[in-house]
Amino acid sequence: MTRIDKRFAALKREGRAGLVTFITAGDPDYASSLAILKALPAAGADIIELGMPFSDPMADGPAIQASSQRALRAGQTMEKTLAMVAAFRVADDATPIVLMGYYNPIYVYPVDRFIADAVAAGADGLIVVDMPPEEDAELRPAAAAGGLNFIRLATPTTDGRRLPAVLANTSGFVYYVSIAGITGTKAPDLSEVSGHVGRIKAQTSLPIAVGFGVKSEAQVGAIARLAEGVVVGSAIVSAIAESLDREGKATRATEPQVLRLVERLASALRHPAEAAVL
């Protein structure tokens, strides 16, 4: 079992959904980002998605686009992103880390070296948002052979004919995108999410994590009753942005502000009935 498998098994024993938190590696700078990464599990993150900064993140909304730009301006590279994973693993060998992003930075690394270095650093999975099943032969088999879970996205427009292709060779969990569009721009319709999650569950035994547009404790509490995981990204990177000074640099408030938000979201997962009526 991978760390992701073990974590979802543990969550099932606890009878609750897991909190999946997203940050962009190197945002707003390497040291601040690493400090936040290391502190996320204690704040309540069950799984961490670590964004690989990219200059053209077409599936992401303004908040995550801006976080990638801040990271790149601060000198973040793929080597530094993998170094963050390795540094995290020094003290935490249990919390899963999923590298999330786009194929271009992996391709230029290149692929074979990326897989080897990601595994050596202690990464557990990959989400490559611009790589459909028909085009994954350059990456997915090598990732699987290296022991990385290859996690695919299902969306509101993934119909019954398309869903089997999305689920084929997916491992770890299925990421259900709760809105049609880019990250962080709309709130999910919970009745629609419920229907789509039920449709996916009918075709797979994998855990399902719901993300895109999830920001509030009430949303987290409600989605926790529908799926095995709840993903929060834009709200967290927005908390980072709001804590920065006028020059875009980290302040004393940056880490505490982010961690307080994660703690509130984690509490909503542990008490979903209360959170859903906030």
Backbone hydrogen bonds, N-H to C=O, Kabsch-Sander energy under -0.5 kcal/mol:
donor,donor_aa,acceptor,acceptor_aa,energy
6,K,2,T,-2.6
7,R,3,R,-2.4
8,F,4,I,-2.3
9,A,5,D,-2.1
10,A,6,K,-2.2
11,L,7,R,-2.4
12,K,8,F,-2.1
13,R,9,A,-1.8
14,E,10,A,-1.8
15,G,11,L,-1.1
16,R,11,L,-1.9
18,G,228,E,-2.5
20,V,18,G,-0.6
20,V,230,V,-3.1
21,T,19,L,-0.6
21,T,47,I,-2.2
22,F,232,V,-2.2
23,I,49,E,-1.9
25,A,23,I,-0.5
25,A,51,G,-2.3
27,D,24,T,-1.8
33,S,29,D,-2.5
34,L,30,Y,-2.6
35,A,31,A,-2.1
36,I,32,S,-2.1
37,L,33,S,-2.7
38,K,34,L,-2.6
39,A,35,A,-1.4
40,L,36,I,-1.3
40,L,37,L,-0.6
43,A,39,A,-1.4
44,G,40,L,-0.9
44,G,41,P,-1.0
45,A,40,L,-2.3
46,D,19,L,-2.5
47,I,19,L,-1.8
48,I,96,P,-2.5
49,E,21,T,-3.4
50,L,48,I,-0.6
50,L,98,V,-2.9
51,G,23,I,-3.3
51,G,49,E,-0.7
52,M,100,M,-2.7
58,M,56,D,-1.8
60,D,57,P,-1.7
65,Q,61,G,-2.4
66,A,62,P,-2.5
67,S,63,A,-1.6
68,S,64,I,-2.0
69,Q,65,Q,-2.0
70,R,66,A,-2.4
71,A,67,S,-2.3
72,L,68,S,-2.6
73,R,69,Q,-2.4
74,A,70,R,-1.7
75,G,72,L,-1.5
76,Q,71,A,-2.4
81,T,77,T,-2.1
82,L,78,M,-2.4
83,A,79,E,-1.9
84,M,80,K,-1.9
85,V,81,T,-1.5
86,A,82,L,-2.2
87,A,83,A,-2.4
88,F,84,M,-2.4
89,R,85,V,-2.1
90,V,86,A,-0.7
90,V,87,A,-0.6
91,A,88,F,-1.1
92,D,88,F,-1.4
98,V,48,I,-3.0
99,L,97,I,-0.5
99,L,125,G,-2.6
100,M,50,L,-2.1
100,M,98,V,-0.5
101,G,127,I,-2.5
106,I,102,Y,-0.7
106,I,103,Y,-0.6
107,Y,103,Y,-2.9
108,V,104,N,-2.3
109,Y,106,I,-0.7
114,F,110,P,-2.6
115,I,111,V,-2.7
116,A,112,D,-2.1
117,D,113,R,-2.8
118,A,114,F,-3.0
119,V,115,I,-2.4
120,A,116,A,-2.2
121,A,117,D,-2.1
122,G,118,A,-1.2
123,A,118,A,-2.5
124,D,97,I,-2.8
125,G,97,I,-1.2
126,L,149,N,-2.6
127,I,99,L,-2.4
129,V,101,G,-2.2
129,V,127,I,-0.7
131,M,128,V,-1.5
135,E,132,P,-2.0
136,D,133,P,-1.1
139,L,136,D,-1.6
140,R,136,D,-2.4
143,A,139,L,-2.5
144,A,140,R,-2.7
145,A,141,P,-2.4
146,G,142,A,-1.6
147,G,144,A,-1.3
148,L,143,A,-2.7
149,N,124,D,-2.8
151,I,126,L,-2.7
151,I,149,N,-0.7
154,A,175,Y,-2.5
158,T,155,T,-1.9
159,D,157,T,-1.2
163,L,159,D,-2.4
165,A,162,R,-0.8
166,V,162,R,-1.5
167,L,163,L,-2.4
168,A,164,P,-1.6
170,T,167,L,-2.0
171,S,150,F,-1.9
173,F,171,S,-1.7
174,V,207,P,-2.6
175,Y,152,R,-2.3
176,Y,174,V,-0.8
176,Y,209,A,-3.2
177,V,154,A,-3.3
177,V,175,Y,-0.7
178,S,176,Y,-0.7
178,S,211,G,-2.8
181,G,179,I,-0.8
183,T,59,A,-1.5
185,T,182,I,-1.0
190,L,188,P,-0.8
193,V,189,D,-2.6
194,S,190,L,-2.4
195,G,191,S,-1.7
196,H,192,E,-2.5
197,V,193,V,-2.9
198,G,194,S,-2.1
199,R,195,G,-1.8
200,I,196,H,-2.2
201,K,197,V,-2.7
202,A,198,G,-1.3
203,Q,200,I,-1.9
204,T,200,I,-0.7
209,A,174,V,-2.8
210,V,229,G,-2.4
211,G,176,Y,-2.2
215,K,213,G,-0.7
220,V,216,S,-2.3
221,G,217,E,-2.8
222,A,218,A,-2.2
223,I,219,Q,-2.8
224,A,220,V,-2.1
225,R,222,A,-1.1
226,L,223,I,-2.0
227,A,223,I,-1.8
228,E,208,I,-1.3
229,G,208,I,-1.6
230,V,18,G,-2.6
231,V,210,V,-3.2
232,V,20,V,-2.6
236,I,233,G,-0.5
237,V,233,G,-2.5
238,S,234,S,-2.2
239,A,235,A,-1.6
240,I,236,I,-1.8
241,A,237,V,-2.2
242,E,238,S,-2.6
243,S,239,A,-0.8
243,S,240,I,-1.0
244,L,240,I,-0.5
244,L,241,A,-1.2
245,D,249,K,-2.4
248,G,245,D,-2.1
254,T,251,T,-1.2
255,E,251,T,-0.5
257,Q,253,A,-2.5
258,V,254,T,-1.9
259,L,255,E,-2.4
260,R,256,P,-2.3
261,L,257,Q,-1.5
262,V,258,V,-2.2
263,E,259,L,-2.4
264,R,260,R,-2.0
265,L,261,L,-2.4
266,A,262,V,-2.8
267,S,263,E,-2.0
268,A,264,R,-1.8
269,L,265,L,-1.4
270,R,266,A,-1.6
271,H,267,S,-1.3
274,E,271,H,-0.5
275,A,271,H,-2.2
276,A,272,P,-2.3
277,V,274,E,-1.1
278,L,275,A,-1.7
